[in-house]
């Protein structure tokens, strides 16, 4: 009986984690919201002005051009999902 309860709890936890990712806005939509100067990307200044950590910016800015594009954000989010097993 304990095994069934544990399995059901684990399945519910995994389902809720998947649902959380499914509800996240698309990277392009996030970039639009965060891009205050309208250039189609998020600068480090725009990123940190909103209270986000500069270290995370540096991790997401794959080509190190000082801007995060929707493609870079999508790649970072995909890597995060993969690390978390989803």
PDB file of N, CA, C and O in Angstrom:
ATOM      1  N   UNK A   1       0.820  -1.193   0.000  1.00  0.00           N
ATOM      2  CA  UNK A   1       0.000   0.000   0.000  1.00  0.00           C
ATOM      3  C   UNK A   1       0.866   1.260   0.000  1.00  0.00           C
ATOM      4  O   UNK A   1       0.564   2.223  -0.705  1.00  0.00           O
ATOM      5  N   UNK A   2       1.950   1.252   0.797  1.00  0.00           N
ATOM      6  CA  UNK A   2       2.834   2.407   0.841  1.00  0.00           C
ATOM      7  C   UNK A   2       3.442   2.689  -0.532  1.00  0.00           C
ATOM      8  O   UNK A   2       3.616   3.844  -0.920  1.00  0.00           O
ATOM      9  N   UNK A   3       3.759   1.629  -1.255  1.00  0.00           N
ATOM     10  CA  UNK A   3       4.351   1.791  -2.579  1.00  0.00           C
ATOM     11  C   UNK A   3       3.392   2.499  -3.518  1.00  0.00           C
ATOM     12  O   UNK A   3       3.797   3.365  -4.294  1.00  0.00           O
ATOM     13  N   UNK A   4       2.129   2.134  -3.449  1.00  0.00           N
ATOM     14  CA  UNK A   4       1.130   2.767  -4.308  1.00  0.00           C
ATOM     15  C   UNK A   4       0.983   4.242  -3.958  1.00  0.00           C
ATOM     16  O   UNK A   4       0.912   5.085  -4.853  1.00  0.00           O
ATOM     17  N   UNK A   5       0.938   4.560  -2.677  1.00  0.00           N
ATOM     18  CA  UNK A   5       0.808   5.953  -2.251  1.00  0.00           C
ATOM     19  C   UNK A   5       2.041   6.745  -2.677  1.00  0.00           C
ATOM     20  O   UNK A   5       1.922   7.866  -3.170  1.00  0.00           O
ATOM     21  N   UNK A   6       3.222   6.164  -2.487  1.00  0.00           N
ATOM     22  CA  UNK A   6       4.457   6.842  -2.876  1.00  0.00           C
ATOM     23  C   UNK A   6       4.490   7.066  -4.385  1.00  0.00           C
ATOM     24  O   UNK A   6       4.854   8.149  -4.843  1.00  0.00           O
ATOM     25  N   UNK A   7       4.117   6.063  -5.150  1.00  0.00           N
ATOM     26  CA  UNK A   7       4.109   6.177  -6.612  1.00  0.00           C
ATOM     27  C   UNK A   7       3.116   7.242  -7.069  1.00  0.00           C
ATOM     28  O   UNK A   7       3.406   8.008  -7.988  1.00  0.00           O
ATOM     29  N   UNK A   8       1.969   7.293  -6.442  1.00  0.00           N
ATOM     30  CA  UNK A   8       0.969   8.298  -6.800  1.00  0.00           C
ATOM     31  C   UNK A   8       1.471   9.702  -6.467  1.00  0.00           C
ATOM     32  O   UNK A   8       1.268  10.638  -7.241  1.00  0.00           O
ATOM     33  N   UNK A   9       2.123   9.846  -5.323  1.00  0.00           N
ATOM     34  CA  UNK A   9       2.663  11.154  -4.938  1.00  0.00           C
ATOM     35  C   UNK A   9       3.769  11.581  -5.898  1.00  0.00           C
ATOM     36  O   UNK A   9       3.835  12.745  -6.292  1.00  0.00           O
ATOM     37  N   UNK A  10       4.628  10.651  -6.273  1.00  0.00           N
ATOM     38  CA  UNK A  10       5.706  10.960  -7.206  1.00  0.00           C
ATOM     39  C   UNK A  10       5.140  11.359  -8.569  1.00  0.00           C
ATOM     40  O   UNK A  10       5.625  12.305  -9.189  1.00  0.00           O
ATOM     41  N   UNK A  11       4.131  10.651  -9.028  1.00  0.00           N
ATOM     42  CA  UNK A  11       3.513  10.973 -10.313  1.00  0.00           C
ATOM     43  C   UNK A  11       2.868  12.355 -10.276  1.00  0.00           C
ATOM     44  O   UNK A  11       2.959  13.110 -11.244  1.00  0.00           O
ATOM     45  N   UNK A  12       2.230  12.681  -9.181  1.00  0.00           N
ATOM     46  CA  UNK A  12       1.602  14.001  -9.053  1.00  0.00           C
ATOM     47  C   UNK A  12       2.652  15.101  -9.046  1.00  0.00           C
ATOM     48  O   UNK A  12       2.451  16.157  -9.645  1.00  0.00           O
ATOM     49  N   UNK A  13       3.765  14.861  -8.374  1.00  0.00           N
ATOM     50  CA  UNK A  13       4.837  15.847  -8.324  1.00  0.00           C
ATOM     51  C   UNK A  13       5.427  16.076  -9.711  1.00  0.00           C
ATOM     52  O   UNK A  13       5.653  17.218 -10.111  1.00  0.00           O
ATOM     53  N   UNK A  14       5.673  15.012 -10.432  1.00  0.00           N
ATOM     54  CA  UNK A  14       6.215  15.131 -11.784  1.00  0.00           C
ATOM     55  C   UNK A  14       5.234  15.836 -12.717  1.00  0.00           C
ATOM     56  O   UNK A  14       5.639  16.653 -13.545  1.00  0.00           O
ATOM     57  N   UNK A  15       3.974  15.528 -12.588  1.00  0.00           N
ATOM     58  CA  UNK A  15       2.957  16.164 -13.432  1.00  0.00           C
ATOM     59  C   UNK A  15       2.887  17.661 -13.150  1.00  0.00           C
ATOM     60  O   UNK A  15       2.755  18.463 -14.074  1.00  0.00           O
ATOM     61  N   UNK A  16       2.976  18.035 -11.880  1.00  0.00           N
ATOM     62  CA  UNK A  16       2.903  19.459 -11.551  1.00  0.00           C
ATOM     63  C   UNK A  16       4.141  20.194 -12.037  1.00  0.00           C
ATOM     64  O   UNK A  16       4.045  21.354 -12.437  1.00  0.00           O
ATOM     65  N   UNK A  17       5.301  19.549 -12.012  1.00  0.00           N
ATOM     66  CA  UNK A  17       6.521  20.185 -12.524  1.00  0.00           C
ATOM     67  C   UNK A  17       6.400  20.404 -14.024  1.00  0.00           C
ATOM     68  O   UNK A  17       6.784  21.458 -14.532  1.00  0.00           O
ATOM     69  N   UNK A  18       5.877  19.433 -14.723  1.00  0.00           N
ATOM     70  CA  UNK A  18       5.677  19.569 -16.161  1.00  0.00           C
ATOM     71  C   UNK A  18       4.682  20.659 -16.486  1.00  0.00           C
ATOM     72  O   UNK A  18       4.854  21.395 -17.458  1.00  0.00           O
ATOM     73  N   UNK A  19       3.649  20.766 -15.685  1.00  0.00           N
ATOM     74  CA  UNK A  19       2.639  21.793 -15.902  1.00  0.00           C
ATOM     75  C   UNK A  19       3.234  23.184 -15.682  1.00  0.00           C
ATOM     76  O   UNK A  19       2.873  24.129 -16.383  1.00  0.00           O
ATOM     77  N   UNK A  20       4.129  23.312 -14.727  1.00  0.00           N
ATOM     78  CA  UNK A  20       4.757  24.610 -14.475  1.00  0.00           C
ATOM     79  C   UNK A  20       5.555  25.058 -15.685  1.00  0.00           C
ATOM     80  O   UNK A  20       5.497  26.228 -16.063  1.00  0.00           O
ATOM     81  N   UNK A  21       6.299  24.148 -16.298  1.00  0.00           N
ATOM     82  CA  UNK A  21       7.050  24.505 -17.499  1.00  0.00           C
ATOM     83  C   UNK A  21       6.106  24.818 -18.653  1.00  0.00           C
ATOM     84  O   UNK A  21       6.369  25.724 -19.443  1.00  0.00           O
ATOM     85  N   UNK A  22       5.024  24.081 -18.752  1.00  0.00           N
ATOM     86  CA  UNK A  22       4.080  24.298 -19.846  1.00  0.00           C
ATOM     87  C   UNK A  22       3.408  25.661 -19.736  1.00  0.00           C
ATOM     88  O   UNK A  22       2.993  26.223 -20.750  1.00  0.00           O
ATOM     89  N   UNK A  23       3.293  26.201 -18.531  1.00  0.00           N
ATOM     90  CA  UNK A  23       2.627  27.478 -18.322  1.00  0.00           C
ATOM     91  C   UNK A  23       3.561  28.676 -18.479  1.00  0.00           C
ATOM     92  O   UNK A  23       3.106  29.820 -18.486  1.00  0.00           O
ATOM     93  N   UNK A  24       4.861  28.421 -18.605  1.00  0.00           N
ATOM     94  CA  UNK A  24       5.806  29.524 -18.747  1.00  0.00           C
ATOM     95  C   UNK A  24       5.597  30.222 -20.084  1.00  0.00           C
ATOM     96  O   UNK A  24       5.336  29.566 -21.092  1.00  0.00           O
ATOM     97  N   UNK A  25       5.708  31.537 -20.098  1.00  0.00           N
ATOM     98  CA  UNK A  25       5.589  32.256 -21.365  1.00  0.00           C
ATOM     99  C   UNK A  25       6.711  31.854 -22.322  1.00  0.00           C
ATOM    100  O   UNK A  25       7.768  31.390 -21.892  1.00  0.00           O
ATOM    101  N   UNK A  26       6.479  32.030 -23.587  1.00  0.00           N
ATOM    102  CA  UNK A  26       7.500  31.740 -24.599  1.00  0.00           C
ATOM    103  C   UNK A  26       8.666  32.711 -24.425  1.00  0.00           C
ATOM    104  O   UNK A  26       8.461  33.857 -24.026  1.00  0.00           O
ATOM    105  N   UNK A  27       9.890  32.261 -24.721  1.00  0.00           N
ATOM    106  CA  UNK A  27      11.054  33.158 -24.593  1.00  0.00           C
ATOM    107  C   UNK A  27      10.882  34.467 -25.365  1.00  0.00           C
ATOM    108  O   UNK A  27      11.278  35.525 -24.874  1.00  0.00           O
ATOM    109  N   UNK A  28      10.304  34.414 -26.553  1.00  0.00           N
ATOM    110  CA  UNK A  28      10.106  35.642 -27.335  1.00  0.00           C
ATOM    111  C   UNK A  28       9.188  36.620 -26.597  1.00  0.00           C
ATOM    112  O   UNK A  28       9.400  37.832 -26.648  1.00  0.00           O
ATOM    113  N   UNK A  29       8.177  36.099 -25.917  1.00  0.00           N
ATOM    114  CA  UNK A  29       7.274  36.965 -25.153  1.00  0.00           C
ATOM    115  C   UNK A  29       7.982  37.575 -23.949  1.00  0.00           C
ATOM    116  O   UNK A  29       7.760  38.740 -23.618  1.00  0.00           O
ATOM    117  N   UNK A  30       8.827  36.794 -23.301  1.00  0.00           N
ATOM    118  CA  UNK A  30       9.599  37.317 -22.170  1.00  0.00           C
ATOM    119  C   UNK A  30      10.532  38.431 -22.631  1.00  0.00           C
ATOM    120  O   UNK A  30      10.627  39.478 -21.992  1.00  0.00           O
ATOM    121  N   UNK A  31      11.214  38.195 -23.742  1.00  0.00           N
ATOM    122  CA  UNK A  31      12.126  39.214 -24.267  1.00  0.00           C
ATOM    123  C   UNK A  31      11.353  40.494 -24.577  1.00  0.00           C
ATOM    124  O   UNK A  31      11.821  41.587 -24.256  1.00  0.00           O
ATOM    125  N   UNK A  32      10.185  40.378 -25.194  1.00  0.00           N
ATOM    126  CA  UNK A  32       9.375  41.566 -25.492  1.00  0.00           C
ATOM    127  C   UNK A  32       9.041  42.340 -24.222  1.00  0.00           C
ATOM    128  O   UNK A  32       9.082  43.570 -24.208  1.00  0.00           O
ATOM    129  N   UNK A  33       8.711  41.616 -23.158  1.00  0.00           N
ATOM    130  CA  UNK A  33       8.354  42.276 -21.895  1.00  0.00           C
ATOM    131  C   UNK A  33       9.552  42.942 -21.232  1.00  0.00           C
ATOM    132  O   UNK A  33       9.416  44.003 -20.623  1.00  0.00           O
ATOM    133  N   UNK A  34      10.715  42.331 -21.347  1.00  0.00           N
ATOM    134  CA  UNK A  34      11.907  42.834 -20.666  1.00  0.00           C
ATOM    135  C   UNK A  34      12.670  43.863 -21.486  1.00  0.00           C
ATOM    136  O   UNK A  34      13.464  44.620 -20.929  1.00  0.00           O
ATOM    137  N   UNK A  35      12.449  43.910 -22.795  1.00  0.00           N
ATOM    138  CA  UNK A  35      13.186  44.776 -23.709  1.00  0.00           C
ATOM    139  C   UNK A  35      12.607  46.190 -23.656  1.00  0.00           C
ATOM    140  O   UNK A  35      11.633  46.491 -24.346  1.00  0.00           O
ATOM    141  N   UNK A  36      13.188  47.029 -22.861  1.00  0.00           N
ATOM    142  CA  UNK A  36      12.649  48.382 -22.656  1.00  0.00           C
ATOM    143  C   UNK A  36      12.999  49.346 -23.779  1.00  0.00           C
ATOM    144  O   UNK A  36      12.264  50.308 -24.001  1.00  0.00           O
ATOM    145  N   UNK A  37      14.105  49.118 -24.501  1.00  0.00           N
ATOM    146  CA  UNK A  37      14.464  50.042 -25.573  1.00  0.00           C
ATOM    147  C   UNK A  37      13.996  49.584 -26.955  1.00  0.00           C
ATOM    148  O   UNK A  37      14.237  50.264 -27.952  1.00  0.00           O
ATOM    149  N   UNK A  38      13.327  48.427 -27.012  1.00  0.00           N
ATOM    150  CA  UNK A  38      12.710  47.966 -28.237  1.00  0.00           C
ATOM    151  C   UNK A  38      13.648  47.473 -29.323  1.00  0.00           C
ATOM    152  O   UNK A  38      13.276  47.453 -30.496  1.00  0.00           O
ATOM    153  N   UNK A  39      14.877  47.069 -28.947  1.00  0.00           N
ATOM    154  CA  UNK A  39      15.818  46.605 -29.964  1.00  0.00           C
ATOM    155  C   UNK A  39      15.731  45.106 -30.245  1.00  0.00           C
ATOM    156  O   UNK A  39      16.498  44.578 -31.050  1.00  0.00           O
ATOM    157  N   UNK A  40      14.798  44.422 -29.584  1.00  0.00           N
ATOM    158  CA  UNK A  40      14.607  42.998 -29.831  1.00  0.00           C
ATOM    159  C   UNK A  40      15.457  42.084 -28.974  1.00  0.00           C
ATOM    160  O   UNK A  40      15.429  40.865 -29.142  1.00  0.00           O
ATOM    161  N   UNK A  41      16.206  42.661 -28.066  1.00  0.00           N
ATOM    162  CA  UNK A  41      17.051  41.875 -27.160  1.00  0.00           C
ATOM    163  C   UNK A  41      17.067  42.571 -25.803  1.00  0.00           C
ATOM    164  O   UNK A  41      16.646  43.720 -25.674  1.00  0.00           O
ATOM    165  N   UNK A  42      17.559  41.857 -24.798  1.00  0.00           N
ATOM    166  CA  UNK A  42      17.647  42.416 -23.446  1.00  0.00           C
ATOM    167  C   UNK A  42      19.109  42.664 -23.114  1.00  0.00           C
ATOM    168  O   UNK A  42      19.929  41.746 -23.124  1.00  0.00           O
ATOM    169  N   UNK A  43      19.420  43.916 -22.819  1.00  0.00           N
ATOM    170  CA  UNK A  43      20.789  44.261 -22.427  1.00  0.00           C
ATOM    171  C   UNK A  43      20.989  43.921 -20.947  1.00  0.00           C
ATOM    172  O   UNK A  43      20.038  43.659 -20.210  1.00  0.00           O
ATOM    173  N   UNK A  44      22.242  43.935 -20.548  1.00  0.00           N
ATOM    174  CA  UNK A  44      22.546  43.662 -19.144  1.00  0.00           C
ATOM    175  C   UNK A  44      21.923  44.738 -18.249  1.00  0.00           C
ATOM    176  O   UNK A  44      21.495  44.451 -17.131  1.00  0.00           O
ATOM    177  N   UNK A  45      21.877  45.953 -18.738  1.00  0.00           N
ATOM    178  CA  UNK A  45      21.276  47.048 -17.964  1.00  0.00           C
ATOM    179  C   UNK A  45      19.780  46.809 -17.778  1.00  0.00           C
ATOM    180  O   UNK A  45      19.252  46.993 -16.681  1.00  0.00           O
ATOM    181  N   UNK A  46      19.098  46.402 -18.845  1.00  0.00           N
ATOM    182  CA  UNK A  46      17.664  46.100 -18.744  1.00  0.00           C
ATOM    183  C   UNK A  46      17.436  44.930 -17.802  1.00  0.00           C
ATOM    184  O   UNK A  46      16.487  44.932 -17.018  1.00  0.00           O
ATOM    185  N   UNK A  47      18.290  43.950 -17.878  1.00  0.00           N
ATOM    186  CA  UNK A  47      18.195  42.743 -17.042  1.00  0.00           C
ATOM    187  C   UNK A  47      18.337  43.099 -15.570  1.00  0.00           C
ATOM    188  O   UNK A  47      17.495  42.719 -14.757  1.00  0.00           O
ATOM    189  N   UNK A  48      19.395  43.825 -15.219  1.00  0.00           N
ATOM    190  CA  UNK A  48      19.657  44.124 -13.807  1.00  0.00           C
ATOM    191  C   UNK A  48      18.716  45.203 -13.262  1.00  0.00           C
ATOM    192  O   UNK A  48      18.427  45.219 -12.066  1.00  0.00           O
ATOM    193  N   UNK A  49      18.233  46.104 -14.127  1.00  0.00           N
ATOM    194  CA  UNK A  49      17.294  47.133 -13.677  1.00  0.00           C
ATOM    195  C   UNK A  49      16.011  46.512 -13.152  1.00  0.00           C
ATOM    196  O   UNK A  49      15.334  47.096 -12.306  1.00  0.00           O
ATOM    197  N   UNK A  50      15.677  45.333 -13.650  1.00  0.00           N
ATOM    198  CA  UNK A  50      14.465  44.640 -13.202  1.00  0.00           C
ATOM    199  C   UNK A  50      14.744  43.761 -11.984  1.00  0.00           C
ATOM    200  O   UNK A  50      13.869  43.013 -11.547  1.00  0.00           O
ATOM    201  N   UNK A  51      15.947  43.844 -11.439  1.00  0.00           N
ATOM    202  CA  UNK A  51      16.268  43.101 -10.219  1.00  0.00           C
ATOM    203  C   UNK A  51      16.770  41.687 -10.458  1.00  0.00           C
ATOM    204  O   UNK A  51      16.854  40.889  -9.524  1.00  0.00           O
ATOM    205  N   UNK A  52      17.106  41.373 -11.707  1.00  0.00           N
ATOM    206  CA  UNK A  52      17.634  40.035 -11.994  1.00  0.00           C
ATOM    207  C   UNK A  52      19.135  40.004 -11.748  1.00  0.00           C
ATOM    208  O   UNK A  52      19.808  41.032 -11.818  1.00  0.00           O
ATOM    209  N   UNK A  53      19.650  38.814 -11.457  1.00  0.00           N
ATOM    210  CA  UNK A  53      21.066  38.657 -11.130  1.00  0.00           C
ATOM    211  C   UNK A  53      21.948  38.753 -12.366  1.00  0.00           C
ATOM    212  O   UNK A  53      21.689  38.097 -13.375  1.00  0.00           O
ATOM    213  N   UNK A  54      22.996  39.577 -12.284  1.00  0.00           N
ATOM    214  CA  UNK A  54      23.925  39.761 -13.393  1.00  0.00           C
ATOM    215  C   UNK A  54      24.616  38.446 -13.761  1.00  0.00           C
ATOM    216  O   UNK A  54      24.925  38.218 -14.930  1.00  0.00           O
ATOM    217  N   UNK A  55      24.857  37.588 -12.782  1.00  0.00           N
ATOM    218  CA  UNK A  55      25.525  36.311 -13.054  1.00  0.00           C
ATOM    219  C   UNK A  55      24.682  35.438 -13.982  1.00  0.00           C
ATOM    220  O   UNK A  55      25.220  34.753 -14.852  1.00  0.00           O
ATOM    221  N   UNK A  56      23.392  35.462 -13.800  1.00  0.00           N
ATOM    222  CA  UNK A  56      22.498  34.686 -14.670  1.00  0.00           C
ATOM    223  C   UNK A  56      22.525  35.247 -16.091  1.00  0.00           C
ATOM    224  O   UNK A  56      22.493  34.492 -17.063  1.00  0.00           O
ATOM    225  N   UNK A  57      22.583  36.561 -16.203  1.00  0.00           N
ATOM    226  CA  UNK A  57      22.679  37.174 -17.523  1.00  0.00           C
ATOM    227  C   UNK A  57      23.896  36.623 -18.258  1.00  0.00           C
ATOM    228  O   UNK A  57      23.809  36.230 -19.421  1.00  0.00           O
ATOM    229  N   UNK A  58      25.024  36.599 -17.567  1.00  0.00           N
ATOM    230  CA  UNK A  58      26.264  36.130 -18.180  1.00  0.00           C
ATOM    231  C   UNK A  58      26.174  34.669 -18.616  1.00  0.00           C
ATOM    232  O   UNK A  58      26.793  34.279 -19.606  1.00  0.00           O
ATOM    233  N   UNK A  59      25.411  33.865 -17.886  1.00  0.00           N
ATOM    234  CA  UNK A  59      25.237  32.462 -18.267  1.00  0.00           C
ATOM    235  C   UNK A  59      24.350  32.321 -19.511  1.00  0.00           C
ATOM    236  O   UNK A  59      24.581  31.440 -20.340  1.00  0.00           O
ATOM    237  N   UNK A  60      23.357  33.170 -19.640  1.00  0.00           N
ATOM    238  CA  UNK A  60      22.402  33.063 -20.747  1.00  0.00           C
ATOM    239  C   UNK A  60      22.955  33.694 -22.025  1.00  0.00           C
ATOM    240  O   UNK A  60      22.658  33.221 -23.123  1.00  0.00           O
ATOM    241  N   UNK A  61      23.750  34.749 -21.897  1.00  0.00           N
ATOM    242  CA  UNK A  61      24.316  35.450 -23.052  1.00  0.00           C
ATOM    243  C   UNK A  61      25.407  34.573 -23.684  1.00  0.00           C
ATOM    244  O   UNK A  61      26.596  34.757 -23.423  1.00  0.00           O
ATOM    245  N   UNK A  62      24.983  33.629 -24.511  1.00  0.00           N
ATOM    246  CA  UNK A  62      25.880  32.598 -25.043  1.00  0.00           C
ATOM    247  C   UNK A  62      27.003  33.164 -25.909  1.00  0.00           C
ATOM    248  O   UNK A  62      28.137  32.692 -25.834  1.00  0.00           O
ATOM    249  N   UNK A  63      26.700  34.168 -26.729  1.00  0.00           N
ATOM    250  CA  UNK A  63      27.742  34.703 -27.614  1.00  0.00           C
ATOM    251  C   UNK A  63      28.489  35.889 -27.005  1.00  0.00           C
ATOM    252  O   UNK A  63      29.350  36.482 -27.655  1.00  0.00           O
ATOM    253  N   UNK A  64      28.166  36.229 -25.779  1.00  0.00           N
ATOM    254  CA  UNK A  64      28.842  37.281 -24.997  1.00  0.00           C
ATOM    255  C   UNK A  64      28.861  38.631 -25.707  1.00  0.00           C
ATOM    256  O   UNK A  64      29.857  39.354 -25.663  1.00  0.00           O
ATOM    257  N   UNK A  65      27.740  38.965 -26.368  1.00  0.00           N
ATOM    258  CA  UNK A  65      27.647  40.255 -27.042  1.00  0.00           C
ATOM    259  C   UNK A  65      26.975  41.320 -26.184  1.00  0.00           C
ATOM    260  O   UNK A  65      26.760  42.444 -26.639  1.00  0.00           O
ATOM    261  N   UNK A  66      26.643  40.967 -24.938  1.00  0.00           N
ATOM    262  CA  UNK A  66      26.025  41.937 -24.039  1.00  0.00           C
ATOM    263  C   UNK A  66      24.527  42.035 -24.173  1.00  0.00           C
ATOM    264  O   UNK A  66      23.909  42.933 -23.602  1.00  0.00           O
ATOM    265  N   UNK A  67      23.925  41.112 -24.928  1.00  0.00           N
ATOM    266  CA  UNK A  67      22.468  41.104 -25.098  1.00  0.00           C
ATOM    267  C   UNK A  67      21.972  39.668 -25.072  1.00  0.00           C
ATOM    268  O   UNK A  67      22.672  38.749 -25.496  1.00  0.00           O
ATOM    269  N   UNK A  68      20.761  39.488 -24.572  1.00  0.00           N
ATOM    270  CA  UNK A  68      20.119  38.178 -24.586  1.00  0.00           C
ATOM    271  C   UNK A  68      18.993  38.228 -25.609  1.00  0.00           C
ATOM    272  O   UNK A  68      18.102  39.074 -25.539  1.00  0.00           O
ATOM    273  N   UNK A  69      19.056  37.306 -26.555  1.00  0.00           N
ATOM    274  CA  UNK A  69      18.012  37.199 -27.573  1.00  0.00           C
ATOM    275  C   UNK A  69      17.028  36.101 -27.162  1.00  0.00           C
ATOM    276  O   UNK A  69      17.276  35.346 -26.222  1.00  0.00           O
ATOM    277  N   UNK A  70      15.928  36.028 -27.873  1.00  0.00           N
ATOM    278  CA  UNK A  70      14.945  34.979 -27.605  1.00  0.00           C
ATOM    279  C   UNK A  70      15.567  33.601 -27.822  1.00  0.00           C
ATOM    280  O   UNK A  70      15.269  32.664 -27.080  1.00  0.00           O
ATOM    281  N   UNK A  71      16.430  33.469 -28.832  1.00  0.00           N
ATOM    282  CA  UNK A  71      17.077  32.178 -29.102  1.00  0.00           C
ATOM    283  C   UNK A  71      17.997  31.772 -27.953  1.00  0.00           C
ATOM    284  O   UNK A  71      18.031  30.603 -27.569  1.00  0.00           O
ATOM    285  N   UNK A  72      18.741  32.727 -27.406  1.00  0.00           N
ATOM    286  CA  UNK A  72      19.624  32.423 -26.280  1.00  0.00           C
ATOM    287  C   UNK A  72      18.812  32.044 -25.043  1.00  0.00           C
ATOM    288  O   UNK A  72      19.173  31.122 -24.313  1.00  0.00           O
ATOM    289  N   UNK A  73      17.720  32.761 -24.818  1.00  0.00           N
ATOM    290  CA  UNK A  73      16.871  32.450 -23.667  1.00  0.00           C
ATOM    291  C   UNK A  73      16.228  31.076 -23.831  1.00  0.00           C
ATOM    292  O   UNK A  73      16.150  30.312 -22.869  1.00  0.00           O
ATOM    293  N   UNK A  74      15.769  30.758 -25.036  1.00  0.00           N
ATOM    294  CA  UNK A  74      15.181  29.439 -25.299  1.00  0.00           C
ATOM    295  C   UNK A  74      16.203  28.338 -25.046  1.00  0.00           C
ATOM    296  O   UNK A  74      15.873  27.321 -24.437  1.00  0.00           O
ATOM    297  N   UNK A  75      17.431  28.523 -25.500  1.00  0.00           N
ATOM    298  CA  UNK A  75      18.477  27.517 -25.289  1.00  0.00           C
ATOM    299  C   UNK A  75      18.763  27.331 -23.800  1.00  0.00           C
ATOM    300  O   UNK A  75      18.949  26.207 -23.334  1.00  0.00           O
ATOM    301  N   UNK A  76      18.796  28.429 -23.061  1.00  0.00           N
ATOM    302  CA  UNK A  76      19.046  28.345 -21.620  1.00  0.00           C
ATOM    303  C   UNK A  76      17.894  27.635 -20.903  1.00  0.00           C
ATOM    304  O   UNK A  76      18.116  26.829 -19.998  1.00  0.00           O
ATOM    305  N   UNK A  77      16.667  27.944 -21.318  1.00  0.00           N
ATOM    306  CA  UNK A  77      15.512  27.288 -20.703  1.00  0.00           C
ATOM    307  C   UNK A  77      15.483  25.799 -21.036  1.00  0.00           C
ATOM    308  O   UNK A  77      15.139  24.982 -20.181  1.00  0.00           O
ATOM    309  N   UNK A  78      15.839  25.438 -22.263  1.00  0.00           N
ATOM    310  CA  UNK A  78      15.890  24.024 -22.647  1.00  0.00           C
ATOM    311  C   UNK A  78      16.955  23.290 -21.844  1.00  0.00           C
ATOM    312  O   UNK A  78      16.732  22.159 -21.410  1.00  0.00           O
ATOM    313  N   UNK A  79      18.100  23.914 -21.644  1.00  0.00           N
ATOM    314  CA  UNK A  79      19.160  23.294 -20.843  1.00  0.00           C
ATOM    315  C   UNK A  79      18.705  23.104 -19.401  1.00  0.00           C
ATOM    316  O   UNK A  79      19.015  22.087 -18.779  1.00  0.00           O
ATOM    317  N   UNK A  80      17.971  24.079 -18.867  1.00  0.00           N
ATOM    318  CA  UNK A  80      17.460  23.966 -17.504  1.00  0.00           C
ATOM    319  C   UNK A  80      16.459  22.814 -17.400  1.00  0.00           C
ATOM    320  O   UNK A  80      16.497  22.036 -16.447  1.00  0.00           O
ATOM    321  N   UNK A  81      15.558  22.710 -18.394  1.00  0.00           N
ATOM    322  CA  UNK A  81      14.595  21.606 -18.385  1.00  0.00           C
ATOM    323  C   UNK A  81      15.303  20.257 -18.442  1.00  0.00           C
ATOM    324  O   UNK A  81      14.907  19.310 -17.764  1.00  0.00           O
ATOM    325  N   UNK A  82      16.349  20.178 -19.252  1.00  0.00           N
ATOM    326  CA  UNK A  82      17.078  18.921 -19.380  1.00  0.00           C
ATOM    327  C   UNK A  82      17.783  18.560 -18.080  1.00  0.00           C
ATOM    328  O   UNK A  82      17.789  17.398 -17.672  1.00  0.00           O
ATOM    329  N   UNK A  83      18.380  19.559 -17.427  1.00  0.00           N
ATOM    330  CA  UNK A  83      19.043  19.298 -16.141  1.00  0.00           C
ATOM    331  C   UNK A  83      18.048  18.819 -15.096  1.00  0.00           C
ATOM    332  O   UNK A  83      18.390  18.018 -14.226  1.00  0.00           O
ATOM    333  N   UNK A  84      16.817  19.310 -15.181  1.00  0.00           N
ATOM    334  CA  UNK A  84      15.802  18.945 -14.199  1.00  0.00           C
ATOM    335  C   UNK A  84      15.045  17.676 -14.612  1.00  0.00           C
ATOM    336  O   UNK A  84      14.077  17.280 -13.963  1.00  0.00           O
ATOM    337  N   UNK A  85      15.493  17.058 -15.684  1.00  0.00           N
ATOM    338  CA  UNK A  85      14.895  15.790 -16.082  1.00  0.00           C
ATOM    339  C   UNK A  85      13.625  15.905 -16.881  1.00  0.00           C
ATOM    340  O   UNK A  85      12.864  14.941 -16.955  1.00  0.00           O
ATOM    341  N   UNK A  86      13.369  17.039 -17.478  1.00  0.00           N
ATOM    342  CA  UNK A  86      12.122  17.202 -18.222  1.00  0.00           C
ATOM    343  C   UNK A  86      12.379  17.592 -19.565  1.00  0.00           C
ATOM    344  O   UNK A  86      11.445  17.776 -20.344  1.00  0.00           O
TER     345      UNK A  86
END
